[in-house]
């Protein structure tokens, strides 16, 4: 949807799930727990290094369905962020699904709160506000902290049309992509200061000027 990471991540989840089930069958519970921990690192390894196409992203953010589509993207990709399920009965699976929904609610609310302090529209600033959400939700006071991790920041950047990979996002200078990220934040209920858009428009105009002879 926002980027094209769902299929690679689901492949990783299936692969790790098969190994995990094998460890359980062999009663190698310590190994099974290590596999679950490993799954949480995979979402960072599959973080997108590219930003979304600004034309498509602008159209997407203006659609009434954008918040719902962004949430569905999170739901499909959250499996590796939360780790593989330790339980196999249907009651536990249903409970795990509800916990995941609450974790996503926390992530989106955290994004709204963190973005109210957005000081500039830049790659490093977007990394700062998204990583701050991940760190806060991974803290000891959060009962759902095991459903969060570094991948939380990755996924939040991706639904904004930014590179999920923090290093690539920090280097981002495309004003159109950054403007789309601001538009996306507004769709999540964030009030974006007009001067942030103005600064990007100034940058865009500067970029369009011909190089001096």
Buried (B, 14 or more C-beta within 10 A) or exposed (E): BBBEBBEBBBEBBEEBBEBBBEBBEEEBEEBBBEBBEBBBBBBBEBBBEEBBBBEEBBEBBEEEEBBEEBBEBBEBBBBBBBBBBEEEEEEEEEEBEEBBBEBBEBBBBBBBBBBBEBEBBBBEBBBBBBBBBBBBBBEEEBEBBBBBBBBBBBBBBBBBBBBBBBEBBBEBEBBBBBBBBBBBBEBBEBEBBEEBBEBBEEBBEEEEEEEEE
